[in-house]
Amino acid sequence: MKKIKVAHILHSVGGVDVYLRLVTENISTDTVENIILHQNEDKKGYFAKDKSVIKEYKLPIQREINPIKDLKAILATIKILKSEKPDIIHAHSAKGGIIARAASLFYKVNVLHTPHAYSFLSAESNIKKKIFLTIEKIFKYANSYLLATSESELKQGIDKVGYKKERALVFNNSILPIKSFKPLSINKTWPENYICSVGRPSFQKNIEFMVDVILKVKQSQPNIHLVLMGVGYHAPNLEAVTKKIKELDLENNITLLDWTTRDDIFNIIKDSQLYISTSRYEGLPYSVIESLALSKPIVATNCDGNRDLVKHGFNGYLLDTEDASKMSKYILNILNDEKLKLKFSKNSFQFFLDNFDLSKNILKLEEQYKELIKIKEA
């Protein structure tokens, strides 16, 4: 059978980069041939499969809107697509989705768009939200199918963006079972008993609220300690968070760690009491999926992405409102009840095996690619 050639178009950073590396490393090379079009300044290293380097093209893609650079990226993409002749385009995030779907008007194949959390969810003003949503509504007509990372994202695509149900698919963010990892490579400066989270200080991750929660927990448990990972990468609110920690006298209760290796993250999550998330929105967060795979109870805000991974009273708790007292109560419930913590831990791991195991789920993505080829040929 002829291989399906898939052109991935994206700004490969953060969870988007993790997603693509996991997909390209685990999808069958007998079924799929991948090529990657991404930004000039990517420093994460080559994409590879079975020690073979995947063909990559560099484009002037950047996170912010820049009409001149974006037009150059679209024109360069058209040229590459006409040369490579992929069967499908798989576009990632808002910027990748715009460039890919604009280019597909001149190289007509189906585009699977994976938003990785819609950009309109990140808008801090109603005007920006309307602009970003309008852009998504327009571009959904450009040979576009939605490939959501979660049921929540699927619902956003249908209800808000206006995708028809037959053009809206879902492929859950997934990881391989975490069977082994390297020892911690950094000096441990925090106590043996701690809770943890991964989140850059930003509007999305709402770390200021997380600090408020720790302050509330401290009132009942003075030795509470939070290890927050990933604060050193694209962290616009880092200064405000650091200042707040100092003002609230929480410097001995919170450890901030810069971006570190996945093995270090696995070590820290595995040895923690539980995982917390205060996000305002998500696609389907890898750090929470990793916490499931490492059998952790989870306390999280009830936002898109989180609600797909945490079932209230089953493997943790979901917080419906930004209430620091209520979230601190949920955390203390778990910390003070070993039986409950064990129940949530077992349920988290089983929930991962049933829904987010990449060794099973990657077959679904291969089938989705095949189905789109059939639609194209029909």
N, C-alpha and C positions, 0 to 999 in steps of 0.2 A: 504494500500500500504506500502511496506517495505521502511523504511527511507533510504535516501542516506547518507552513512557515508563519510565525507570529512575530510581528514588529511591536515591541514594547516602547512606548513613548512616555517620558516622565522627567521630573526633577527629582533625582534619586537621593532623598535624605530621610532620616528618621525611620518611622514605621513603613513608609513607602519603599525605602531601600531594603528593609528587612523582608517585606512581602515578596519583592521581586527576586531576591537572592534565594529565598526558600522555594519559590515556585520553580525557578530555572535550575536549581540544584537537584530537585526531586521529580520533575516531570519526565516522562519517558522520552529518551532520545530516538526511540524507534517510531514514535508518534509525532513528536513536535520538534521543530527547529526554531530556536529563538534568535532574534537579533534585537539589539537595544540601542535606542536613540535617547541620549540624556545630556545633562549639562556639561559644559566645558570644565568646570572646576571640581568635579567629583574626585574625592581623595580616598575613597574607601577601598580602592583596589579593583582588579578585574573581576568580572562575573565569569564563573567557570562551572563546568559540568564534567564530572569524571576526568578531572585534570586537563580538560580541553578548554581553551579560552573561547568564550562566546563572542561573536562579532559585535563590536560596539561602534557607534558613531557619536561624535560630540556636537552639540547644538548650543546656540546662545540662549538657553532656557534659564530663566531666573524666577524666583518666587514672586516678586513684585510685578505689577503690570507696567510694561514698558513697550509702547506701540511699535517703536522702531526695531528693538531687539526681537519682539514677538513676531513681527512680520518677517524678519530675517530667518527666524527659527522655522516658521511655516514654509517659506520658500525652500529652505535647505531640506526640510522634511519631505516635501513633494519630490524633490530631485532624488533623494535616497529611496523613497518608496517606489518610484518608477524604475529605478535601477535594480532594487532587490526583489520587487514583485511579491510581497507577502500576501498570504491568503486572508489574513485577519490582522487588524490592528488592535492591540490591547493598550488603552490609554489609562494613565494613572494620575490621580489628583486633579485639581481644577485646572492648573496650567497645562499639564499634559493632555487633559481632555480637550481644551480649546485648540491647541496646536494640532492634535491628531485629527479632530473632526473637521477643522478648517482645511487641512491638507487632503482629507478624504474626499472633498468636493472635486479634486483634480486627479485623485487616484481612488477610484470607486470600489472600496471593499467595506465590509461591515466593521464597525468600531465598537469594541466592548469598552465601556467607560467604568472604571472603578474609582469612585470619588475619594475613598479613604477619609471620610467625614466631609460632607459638603462645605464649600467655602462660605456659604451664607450663614452657616451656624457659627462661624468665627467672627462675624461682623459685630462690632460693639455699638454701632448706630443703626437705626432703622433705615436710613438712606442707603448705607453700604449694603445692608441686608437685601434690600429691594433690587439694587443693581446686580449683585452677585446671583440672586435667584433668577432675575430676568435673563442674564447671560446663560445660565443653565437651561432655562426654558427654551431659549432660541436654539442652542446647539444640540438639544436632544433630537432635532429633526435632521441633523447631518449624519445620516447612515448610522445612527447611534442606538446601541443596546446598553442598558444598565447592567453591570455586574457588581452588585453590592457586596460589601464585606460582612454584612450582618442583616438580620431580619429588620432591625431598626432602620438601617440605611436603605433597605429595600422599600420600607414604608415611606420614608422621606421622598424617595425618588418617584413613587407612584402618587402620593398625596400632595406633595408640594411642587415638584418639578413637572409632574404631569405625564410620566411615562405610562403607556398602556401596559397592562399586566403581562401581555404576551411578549413584550420587549423588555421585561424586567426580570433579571435572574439574580441568584445569590450564590456566592462561594465564600463560606466562612473563612476569615483569617484563621490559619491553623499552624501548628508547629509539630515537629516530631516529638515523641515521648522523650523526656529528659532523663536518660539512663545514667549518664556520667558526665563529669565536667572537671576541668582543672581546678586545683586548689586556689584559694583567694590569693591574688597577686599584690594586694595593697595591705598596708598596716591597719589592723583593726584597732580603732580608737574609741569604740563605743561599748556599752555594757553587754553582758551575755544575754540579758532579756531585753528585747526591743521589738518594735513594730516597724514596718517599712513601706515605702512607696517609690515609684519611679515617676518623675514629672518635672519638666523644665518650668521654672517660674514664668507663667504666661497667663493670658486671659483664659485660654482653654483649660488649663490644669487647675486654676483657682487655688494656688498654694497659700495665698493669704488666709483663705478660709481654713485650710488644713492647719495652719499655725494656731488659729482660734480654737480649733478642736483640741489640739494638744494642750493648750492652756486650760481648757475645761477638764480634760482627763487628769491633769496634774493636780487639780484641787482634791481629787479622791485618791490618786496614786502619784505621789511626789516624784517617784523614781522613773516615771514613764519616759521612754526614749524612742524617738523616731529617727530612722535612717532614710534620708531622702536622696535618691540617686538621679543622675542625669541633669543636674542643675547648670552645668557649664556649657550647654549647647543651645544656641538661639534662645536665650533667656531674658526677654525684655523687662521682666519684673524682678530680676534677681536683687537689685539694690533695695527695692521696696521691701522685699521679703526679709532680707538680711537685717534691715533696719527694724522691722517689726519684731523679729526674734529677739533682738537686743533690748528693745523698749519693753517687751513683756517678760524679760528676764528668763528666757528659754534657751539660752546658749548652751546650758548643760543638759538640755533635754532633746535637742535636735542636732543631728549631724548632717551637713550638706556635702554630698560627694559629686564631683564633676563626672562628666560622661566617662564610663569605664567599660571594660570588656563584658560580653554576655556571660562568660564564665563567672566573673565577679558578681554580676547581678544574680545569677543562679545561686551562688553561695550565700549571698545576703538574704535572698528571699527564703531559701530552704531553712536557714537557721532562725528565721524570725517567728514571732508568735502569730502574726496575722498580717495581711496586706490591706492598705486603705487607698481609696481614690476619691478625690473631690472634684473631678472634672465637670465642666459645664456641658461638654459634648465629646463624643468619640466616634471613630469608625467602628473598630473592634480592637481594643488595645492589646498589644502583644504582652505587655507586662502583666496584665490580669490573666491572660491565657496561660502564661508561664507560671503564675501563682496557682492556677488550677492544677497544672501538670505537676507541681511540687507540693500538692495537697495542703494548700493554705486556706483557712477561713478568710473571707473578704468582707470588708465594710466599705460601701461605695455609694456615691450619689446616683440617683435613679435617672440617668441620662442615656441618650442613644449610645449603644456600644456596651456600657456597663450593665444595662438591664438584660442584655443577651447573655451575660456571663455569670451574673449573680441572681440567684433565686431566693427571695426574702424568706428567711427561716429554714432554708434547705442547705445552703452552703455559705451563708453569711447574712448580711442585712443590707437593704437598700434604703437610702434616705431621700424622701420625697421633697423636702424643703431644706433650704440652707440654714439649718438649725444646729449650732455647735454643741448645745447641751444634749440634743437627741443623738447626734453621732457619737459623742463621747460615751453616752450610756450604752450604745451598741458595742463599742469597743470594750468597755469594762465588763459587759455581759460575757463576752468571749474570754477575756483575760482571767476572769474570776470563776469560770466554770469549765473544768477540764473535760467533763463528759460532753458538754456542748461543743467545745473546741474540737474534740475528736470526731464527733458526728459531722460537723461542717467540713473537717479535713477530708474525711472519707468520701463525702458527697462531692466535694470539689474535684477530686481525682477521677471519680467515676463519670462526672459530667464532662470532664475533658476527654476521656476515652470515647465517650458516646458521640461527641459533637465536634471536637477540634483537633483530632489526631490527623496530621498531614499525610501520614502513610496510607490512610484510608481515603481522605478527602481529595487528594491530588488526582485520583481517577475521575472524580466528578468534573474537575476542570478540563481534563482531556476530552471528556464527553461533550462538554459545553462548546469547546472549540470545534469539535466534529459537527455538532448540530448547526453551528453558524456557517460552516462550509456548505452544508446541504442546502441551507436557505439561500446562500449566494448562488449556488449552481442551479437551484430551481428558478 
